[in-house]
Amino acid sequence: ARMDCNYAYGDALNAHPEWFERNRDGSPRPHNESTWLYKTCMFGPYFTDQMPAIYRELNARYPIDGFFTNGWPSTGDLAVCHCQSCQKVYREQVGGVPPDRTDATSPLYRKYYDAYMNRVLDVWRRWQASVTEARPESVYVGNLGGGIRTVKNVKRLGEVARWFNADHQGRGGDTVIWDCAQQGRVARAVMEDRTVTNVTGAYSNSRPTWRHVAKAPAETTMWMAQTAASGMVPWFHWLGGAPEDTRWKEVGRDFFAWLAANEPHFRNTRSVADVAVLYPQRTIAFYRSGSGPRDWRGAERAQTAEYLQGLYYALLEGRFFFDFVHEDDLRTETLSRYRALLIPNAAYVSDQHCRQIRDYVSGGGSLLATFETSLYSEWGDRRSDFALADLFGASADGDTIGPLGNSYMRIERRHATLTGFDGTALLPGPESRVPLRETAAGDAVSLTVVPYYPAFPPEMVFPRTPRTNQPAALFHDRGRSRVAYFAGDVERTFWRSGNPDLGLLLQNAVRWLRGDTRPLVSLDGDGIVETFAWETEPGYALHILNYTNPNMTRGFIRRFYAIGAQKAAFTVSRGRRIAAVRALRAARALPFSQDGDLVRFEVPSVTDYEVIALT
């Protein structure tokens, strides 16, 4: 049963004014389009009394397997309401009225964030209890989603959710095509082996949105393919019972018929990846929030997510197999599965997070970190130094510099991370960096800073300080573990500039961190692809998503551009003999060889999406 707990009609407002959100002047909040509907308040009795009563009535009338609430709780910004219920919360739990926008510098916002999250979890538990009164097997499903751009703590939401539904229906504007796969990685990081679904809108949810015309078929297919590849279950929908545009039906029928015919191969039991990317949720949610001159107003998550986005793109280009781990799940049993942990500017991390990262490295894990990682507390209070300075082998030596263009990194001596840079002594520098003071003896510095100098006019383009001893990066080999630290925002600069030198530098660093250890899975060939490898109930599955497309970074995909042969090497469990390798989209058996635990095969081509089943 699909429910909407967010709005109610004007007659309900008149009968129960205590159910609704209020502005500072006491006025209710109408919907911006359907102005006859009014916003209900999560802290009020509508959520604790009225919604459970509706669930009970529906359960008494119909045999309902589950309830889904549209639009709640979501993962975006926290609403600030001024109704009587909220004023009571502000008095008793917060100590004042919180700011209207995300501002982690505010003590009131911090208290409100905790109170808000506690209320969400309390309501979720209440509703789950209500829907199971008549049918113990019934389930309540909230509306989550948001991809990598989240504010509400998805790890805490995952602790109460029996089912994670990502309302992540499509993309518009300059959103990248892999946005849906990122949603799957976030959800899987917090839900482990519990159900995750993702809603794909068949309609054209672009900017602007057209609810009653179909999305481009290729775009829809790729969105559902990412859903399945990343470990989610596709949920395909249309609004309205009498569609005049029926082009979407064939797209859904074709994909779901193929999915049904191969369903056992989508029953995943574990990921086959040995590289982890830390999902830095607090940094994405709160970074540079506040009202200072250097702040990003409203914690603009399109910017705060660019560190992760840049690293992600580099990993796709380098064809790495990786998982997300949430910053609140850095337990030994989680991190011990991975050879390396990659941290894209997790500036806002707690002391506990840092202890867990340090324990991981002490236990033999390798680490990549960038820029202001660990320079602030989880709420954004600046520390006197990096909390992980001992791992980086350097301390912060002053305020962050930048953003500035036209700075460089000078190659002082060769290192494995600098493979492929013959013919140049300079690499493009990051827009922003933390000045460093080395604190630990170790490998000689391979990259140093060439500070910014003018890029215009041409007569002024020459370095004022062509050489410094300021480290741009530090690489430490500690035997079982290796640490790579970049003083600048190299991943964000890579994302914003597209400069391939920065992408290659990041890829080389990851390869160096891995050492001589053979990747569990590898895929070699031309094209931009995203890959997932799973152990499944019948065996193993390799998913290949073909992003080689002029509309990769701006929707919609009109058609697919097939890529050629892809050579795969897949590590299976010791003693496991593979009897067959089959391409499920192409519906054909593939020749293969097995040497011990390593299975080799070649995928002749990939048009949109291919799944290789090893059984």
C-alpha positions in Angstrom: 0.0 0.0 0.0 1.5 3.3 -1.1 0.9 6.0 1.5 1.6 9.7 1.6 2.1 11.1 5.1 3.5 14.4 4.1 0.3 16.4 3.1 -3.4 16.5 4.0 -6.4 18.5 2.8 -7.7 21.8 4.1 -10.6 20.2 6.0 -8.1 18.2 8.0 -6.2 21.4 8.7 -9.4 23.0 10.0 -10.3 20.0 12.1 -6.8 19.2 13.4 -4.5 22.3 13.2 -2.0 20.5 15.5 -1.2 18.0 12.7 0.5 20.6 10.5 3.8 22.4 10.0 3.8 26.2 10.6 5.9 29.1 9.5 7.4 31.6 12.0 4.2 33.7 11.8 2.0 30.6 12.5 0.7 30.2 9.0 0.4 26.6 7.6 2.6 25.5 4.7 0.7 24.8 1.5 2.2 22.6 -1.3 3.9 24.8 -3.8 1.9 23.4 -6.7 -1.1 21.7 -5.2 -1.9 24.6 -2.9 -5.0 22.9 -1.4 -2.7 20.4 0.4 -0.8 21.3 3.6 2.4 20.0 5.0 2.1 17.8 8.0 4.6 17.8 10.9 6.7 14.8 11.7 6.9 15.8 15.4 3.1 16.1 15.7 0.3 13.7 16.5 -0.4 13.1 12.8 2.6 10.8 12.7 2.2 9.1 16.1 -1.7 8.8 16.1 -3.3 9.3 12.7 -1.0 7.4 10.5 -0.9 4.2 12.7 -4.7 4.4 12.8 -4.8 4.4 9.0 -2.5 1.4 8.9 -4.7 -0.5 11.3 -7.8 0.3 9.3 -6.3 -0.8 6.1 -4.9 -4.0 7.6 -8.4 -4.8 9.0 -10.0 -4.4 5.5 -7.3 -5.9 3.2 -4.6 -8.5 3.3 -1.7 -6.1 2.8 1.9 -7.4 2.6 3.6 -4.0 3.1 3.3 -0.3 3.5 5.4 2.4 1.7 5.4 6.1 2.5 6.1 8.4 -0.4 8.5 11.2 0.4 9.3 10.3 4.0 11.7 10.3 5.7 13.9 11.1 2.6 17.7 11.7 3.1 17.8 15.4 2.4 17.9 18.6 4.5 16.1 18.8 7.9 12.9 20.7 7.9 12.5 23.4 10.6 8.9 23.9 11.7 7.3 26.3 14.2 4.2 24.4 15.3 3.5 23.8 19.0 5.0 20.3 18.9 8.2 21.6 17.4 8.4 24.5 19.8 8.2 22.0 22.6 11.1 20.0 21.1 13.1 23.2 20.7 12.6 24.1 24.4 13.1 20.7 25.9 15.7 19.1 23.6 17.5 21.7 21.6 17.6 24.8 23.8 16.4 27.2 21.1 15.1 27.4 17.6 17.6 25.8 15.1 18.7 27.6 11.9 16.5 27.2 8.9 19.3 25.8 6.8 22.0 23.2 7.2 24.6 24.7 9.6 26.8 22.3 11.5 28.7 25.3 13.1 25.5 26.0 15.1 25.2 24.3 18.5 21.5 24.4 18.1 21.6 22.7 14.7 23.8 19.9 16.2 21.2 19.2 18.9 18.4 19.5 16.5 20.1 17.0 14.1 20.2 14.4 16.9 16.6 15.1 18.0 15.4 14.9 14.4 17.2 11.6 13.7 15.9 10.2 17.0 12.3 11.2 16.0 12.7 9.6 12.5 13.8 6.3 14.0 11.1 6.4 16.7 8.4 7.0 14.1 9.8 4.2 11.8 9.7 1.7 14.7 6.1 2.8 15.6 4.9 2.3 12.1 6.7 -1.1 11.7 5.0 -2.2 14.9 1.6 -0.9 13.7 1.7 -2.7 10.3 2.7 -6.0 11.9 -0.1 -6.1 14.5 -2.5 -7.9 12.2 0.2 -9.5 9.9 3.5 -10.3 11.6 5.2 -10.8 8.2 4.1 -7.4 6.9 6.8 -4.7 6.5 7.0 -0.9 6.6 9.2 0.7 3.9 10.3 4.3 4.1 11.3 6.5 1.2 15.0 7.0 1.1 17.3 7.6 -1.8 19.4 10.7 -2.4 22.4 8.9 -3.9 25.6 10.1 -2.5 24.2 13.5 -1.6 22.6 12.9 1.8 22.1 14.8 5.0 20.2 12.4 7.2 22.4 9.6 8.6 21.6 6.7 6.3 23.6 4.3 8.6 21.2 5.0 11.4 18.2 4.6 9.1 19.6 1.3 7.9 19.7 0.1 11.5 15.9 0.2 11.7 14.9 -0.5 8.1 13.9 -4.1 7.2 13.7 -2.8 3.6 15.5 0.1 2.1 13.6 1.7 -0.8 15.6 4.2 -2.8 13.3 6.7 -4.5 16.1 7.4 -7.0 14.1 7.5 -10.2 16.3 9.0 -12.8 18.6 12.0 -13.6 18.4 15.4 -15.2 20.7 18.2 -16.2 24.3 17.4 -15.8 23.9 14.4 -13.5 26.3 11.6 -14.4 24.9 8.2 -15.6 26.4 6.2 -12.8 24.3 8.2 -10.2 22.1 5.1 -9.8 25.0 2.7 -9.2 26.2 5.1 -6.5 22.8 4.9 -4.9 23.2 1.1 -4.9 26.6 1.3 -3.3 25.3 3.6 -0.5 22.3 1.5 0.2 24.3 -1.8 0.3 26.9 -0.2 2.7 24.2 0.4 5.3 21.8 -2.6 4.7 24.3 -5.5 4.4 22.2 -8.4 3.2 18.7 -6.9 3.7 16.4 -6.0 0.8 17.2 -2.8 -1.2 14.8 -1.6 -4.0 15.2 1.3 -6.3 12.4 3.1 -8.1 12.9 3.8 -11.8 10.5 6.3 -13.2 9.3 5.4 -16.7 8.3 9.0 -17.2 10.7 11.8 -18.2 12.0 12.9 -14.9 14.4 15.4 -16.3 14.5 19.2 -15.8 11.8 20.2 -16.6 9.8 17.1 -15.7 7.1 15.6 -17.9 5.1 13.1 -15.9 3.1 11.7 -18.8 5.7 11.1 -21.6 8.2 8.3 -21.6 11.9 8.6 -20.9 14.3 7.6 -23.6 14.4 3.8 -23.7 18.2 3.5 -23.6 18.3 5.7 -20.5 15.6 3.7 -18.8 17.3 0.4 -19.6 20.7 1.7 -18.2 19.0 2.9 -15.0 17.4 -0.5 -14.4 20.7 -2.2 -15.3 22.6 -0.2 -12.7 19.9 -1.0 -10.2 20.4 -4.7 -10.7 24.2 -4.6 -11.1 24.7 -2.8 -7.8 22.6 -5.3 -5.8 19.3 -3.5 -5.7 15.9 -4.8 -7.0 14.3 -2.8 -9.8 10.9 -1.1 -9.2 9.5 0.3 -12.4 6.5 2.7 -12.4 4.3 5.1 -14.2 1.8 7.7 -12.9 -1.8 7.4 -14.0 -4.0 4.6 -15.0 -4.8 5.6 -18.6 -1.4 6.4 -20.3 -1.5 8.1 -23.7 2.2 7.4 -24.1 2.8 3.7 -23.9 6.4 3.5 -25.2 7.7 2.7 -21.7 5.8 -0.6 -21.5 8.0 -2.5 -24.0 11.2 -1.3 -22.2 9.9 -2.6 -18.9 8.6 -5.9 -20.3 11.9 -6.6 -22.1 14.1 -5.9 -19.1 11.9 -7.7 -16.5 11.4 -10.7 -18.7 15.2 -11.1 -19.1 15.6 -10.5 -15.3 13.0 -13.2 -14.5 14.7 -15.7 -16.8 18.0 -15.3 -15.0 16.8 -14.4 -11.5 19.0 -16.9 -9.6 22.1 -15.1 -10.8 20.9 -11.9 -9.1 20.7 -13.5 -5.6 23.9 -12.2 -4.3 25.6 -13.5 -1.1 28.7 -11.3 -1.0 30.7 -8.8 -2.9 33.9 -9.9 -4.6 36.0 -6.7 -4.1 39.0 -6.0 -2.1 39.1 -2.2 -2.3 36.8 0.0 -0.1 35.9 3.6 -0.6 34.9 5.4 2.5 31.5 7.1 2.1 32.1 10.4 4.0 28.5 11.3 4.8 29.2 14.1 7.4 31.6 15.9 5.0 29.0 15.7 2.2 26.3 16.9 4.6 28.0 19.6 6.6 31.3 20.6 4.9 31.8 24.4 5.0 28.3 25.0 6.2 27.7 28.2 8.2 27.9 31.9 7.2 31.6 32.7 6.9 33.1 34.2 3.7 34.7 30.8 2.7 31.5 28.8 3.3 29.4 27.0 0.7 26.0 28.3 1.5 23.5 25.7 2.5 26.2 22.9 2.5 25.8 22.7 -1.3 26.1 19.0 -1.7 26.7 19.2 -5.5 30.1 20.7 -4.4 30.7 18.7 -1.2 30.2 15.4 -3.1 32.8 16.3 -5.8 35.7 14.8 -3.8 33.9 11.4 -3.9 32.8 12.0 -7.4 36.3 12.6 -8.6 37.7 9.5 -7.0 34.8 7.5 -8.3 35.4 8.6 -11.8 39.1 7.7 -11.5 38.2 4.3 -10.2 35.9 3.7 -13.2 38.5 4.7 -15.7 41.0 2.5 -13.9 38.5 -0.4 -13.9 38.8 -1.1 -10.2 36.3 -3.3 -8.3 35.3 -1.6 -5.1 32.7 -1.3 -2.4 31.5 1.7 -0.3 31.9 1.5 3.4 29.9 4.0 5.5 32.0 6.1 7.9 30.0 4.8 10.8 30.8 1.2 9.9 34.5 1.0 10.2 34.5 -2.1 12.3 37.3 -4.6 12.0 34.9 -7.2 10.6 33.9 -4.7 7.9 37.4 -3.4 6.9 39.2 -6.7 7.2 37.7 -7.8 3.9 39.6 -5.1 2.0 43.2 -4.7 0.9 43.0 -0.9 0.7 40.7 1.9 2.1 40.4 5.0 0.0 39.2 8.2 1.7 38.1 11.1 -0.5 38.5 14.2 1.7 36.7 13.0 4.8 37.3 16.3 6.5 34.7 15.8 9.2 35.4 12.6 11.1 35.2 11.7 14.8 38.0 10.5 17.1 36.4 7.0 17.0 36.5 7.0 13.2 40.2 7.9 13.3 41.0 5.2 15.8 39.3 2.6 13.6 41.2 3.8 10.5 44.5 3.7 12.5 43.7 0.1 13.7 43.0 -0.9 10.1 46.4 0.3 9.0 48.1 -1.2 12.0 46.5 -4.5 11.0 48.1 -4.4 7.6 45.5 -2.4 5.5 46.7 0.2 3.1 45.3 3.8 3.0 44.7 6.6 0.6 43.6 9.9 1.9 43.4 13.4 0.5 43.3 17.1 1.5 41.6 18.0 4.8 40.8 14.4 5.9 40.6 14.3 9.7 41.4 18.0 10.1 37.9 18.6 11.6 35.7 16.9 14.1 32.5 15.2 13.0 30.7 18.5 13.4 33.3 20.6 11.7 35.4 22.0 14.6 38.9 22.4 13.3 41.5 20.4 15.1 45.0 21.8 15.8 46.3 19.1 13.4 45.2 16.1 11.4 43.9 13.4 13.7 45.7 11.0 11.3 48.9 13.0 11.2 50.8 9.9 12.4 49.6 7.9 9.4 50.2 10.8 6.9 53.7 11.4 8.2 53.0 15.2 8.2 51.2 17.9 10.1 49.1 20.7 8.9 51.2 23.9 8.8 48.8 26.7 8.5 45.5 27.5 6.9 44.3 25.8 3.8 45.4 27.5 0.6 43.0 28.0 -2.3 41.0 27.6 -4.4 43.6 28.8 -6.9 44.4 27.6 -10.4 47.7 27.3 -12.2 49.6 25.6 -9.4 51.7 22.5 -10.0 53.2 19.4 -8.6 56.9 18.9 -9.4 58.2 15.4 -9.9 61.4 15.3 -7.8 62.1 11.5 -8.1 60.5 8.5 -9.6 58.0 6.4 -7.8 55.5 3.8 -8.8 52.7 6.3 -8.5 54.3 8.4 -11.2 54.3 5.7 -13.9 53.2 7.1 -17.3 54.5 10.6 -16.8 57.6 10.4 -18.9 58.4 13.6 -20.7 57.3 16.0 -18.0 58.7 17.4 -14.7 55.4 19.0 -13.8 51.9 17.7 -13.1 48.8 19.9 -12.7 48.3 20.9 -9.1 45.1 20.8 -7.0 42.9 23.9 -6.6 43.2 23.8 -2.8 45.8 22.3 -0.5 46.9 22.0 3.1 50.5 23.3 3.7 52.4 20.5 5.3 55.3 20.0 7.8 56.8 16.5 7.6 57.0 14.8 10.9 58.2 11.3 10.1 61.2 10.0 8.3 60.4 7.8 5.4 60.5 7.6 1.7 61.9 10.7 0.0 59.4 13.2 -1.2 58.5 12.4 -4.8 56.1 15.3 -5.5 56.6 18.9 -4.3 54.5 22.0 -4.6 55.0 24.7 -7.2 52.8 27.5 -5.9 50.2 29.4 -7.8 51.3 32.1 -10.2 49.3 34.2 -12.7 47.8 32.5 -15.7 47.0 35.8 -17.4 48.1 37.9 -19.1 50.6 35.8 -21.1 53.5 38.1 -20.3 53.1 37.3 -16.6 53.0 33.5 -16.9 56.2 32.4 -15.2 56.8 30.7 -11.8 57.8 33.1 -9.1 58.9 30.1 -7.0 59.8 27.2 -9.4 60.9 24.8 -6.7 60.0 24.3 -3.0 60.5 21.5 -0.4 56.8 21.6 0.4 55.3 18.0 -0.1 52.4 17.8 -2.5 52.0 14.1 -1.7 53.6 11.6 0.7 54.0 7.8 0.1 54.9 5.6 3.0 55.7 1.9 2.7 55.2 0.3 6.1 55.8 -3.3 5.1 52.3 -4.9 5.3 50.6 -1.6 4.8 51.2 1.4 2.6 49.9 5.0 3.0 49.4 7.6 0.2 48.4 11.1 1.3 47.7 14.0 -1.1 47.9 17.4 0.5 45.5 18.8 -2.1 42.0 18.1 -3.4 43.4 16.2 -6.3 40.2 14.1 -6.8 37.9 17.2 -6.8 40.2 19.0 -9.1 40.2 16.0 -11.4 36.4 16.0 -11.4 36.2 19.7 -12.1 38.9 19.9 -14.8 38.8 16.4 -16.4 42.6 16.5 -16.6 43.7 12.9 -17.2 47.0 13.3 -15.4 45.2 13.7 -12.1 43.1 10.6 -12.9 46.1 8.6 -13.7 47.9 9.7 -10.5 45.0 8.5 -8.4 44.8 5.2 -10.3 48.6 4.7 -9.9 48.3 5.4 -6.2 45.6 2.7 -5.8 47.7 0.2 -7.7 50.7 1.0 -5.5 48.6 0.5 -2.4 47.6 -2.9 -3.5 51.2 -3.9 -3.9 51.9 -7.2 -5.6 48.6 -8.7 -4.5 46.6 -9.9 -7.5 43.2 -8.2 -7.8 40.3 -10.6 -7.0 38.7 -9.7 -10.3 40.1 -7.7 -13.3 38.6 -6.7 -16.6 40.8 -5.3 -19.5 39.5 -3.7 -22.6 38.5 -0.4 -24.2 35.6 1.8 -23.1 34.3 3.4 -19.9 32.6 0.7 -17.8 31.4 0.2 -14.3 31.8 -3.3 -12.9 30.4 -5.3 -10.0 31.4 -8.8 -9.0 29.3 -10.9 -6.7 29.2 -14.4 -5.3 25.7 -15.6 -5.9 23.6 -18.6 -4.9 24.4 -20.5 -8.0 28.1 -19.4 -8.3 29.5 -16.0 -9.3 28.4 -13.0 -11.5 30.4 -10.3 -13.2 28.3 -7.3 -14.1 29.6 -4.9 -16.8 27.8 -1.5 -17.4 28.8 0.2 -20.7 29.0 4.0 -20.1 30.9 4.7 -23.3 28.4 7.3 -24.5 28.4 11.0 -25.4 25.5 11.4 -22.9 27.5 9.8 -20.0 27.6 13.0 -18.0 24.4 14.6 -19.2 21.1 12.8 -19.9 19.5 11.3 -21.7 21.2 8.4 -23.4 19.7 8.1 -26.8 21.4 4.9 -28.0 24.2 2.6 -27.0 27.7 2.3 -28.5 29.0 -1.2 -28.2 32.5 -1.9 -27.0 34.7 -4.7 -28.1 36.4 -7.7 -26.4 36.9 -7.5 -22.7 39.3 -9.9 -21.0 38.3 -11.0 -17.5 40.2 -12.8 -14.7 37.9 -13.9 -11.8 39.1 -15.4 -8.5 36.8 -18.0 -7.1 36.9 -19.8 -3.7 39.7 -22.2 -3.2 38.7 -25.7 -4.4 35.7 -24.4 -6.4 35.5 -25.8 -9.9 33.7 -23.8 -12.5 31.7 -25.9 -15.0 30.2 -23.1 -17.2 30.7 -19.4 -18.0 27.7 -17.8 -19.7 26.9 -14.3 -21.0 23.3 -13.7 -19.8 22.4 -10.7 -22.0 23.9 -12.3 -25.1 22.5 -15.7 -24.1 25.6 -17.5 -25.1 28.2 -19.8 -23.5 31.8 -18.4 -23.3 35.0 -20.4 -23.5 37.1 -20.3 -20.3 40.1 -21.7 -18.6 40.7 -22.3 -14.9 44.1 -22.5 -13.2 43.6 -23.1 -9.5 41.2 -20.5 -8.2 41.6 -18.2 -11.2 39.1 -18.3 -14.1 39.9 -16.5 -17.3 37.5 -15.7 -20.1 36.8 -13.2 -22.8 33.5 -11.2 -23.3 33.3 -10.6 -27.1 31.4 -7.3 -26.8 29.1 -5.3 -24.5 26.3 -3.2 -26.0 24.5 -1.8 -22.9 24.9 -4.2 -20.0 26.3 -7.7 -19.7 26.2 -10.2 -16.8 28.6 -13.1 -16.9 27.5 -16.1 -14.8 30.1 -18.5 -13.5 28.6 -21.8 -12.3 
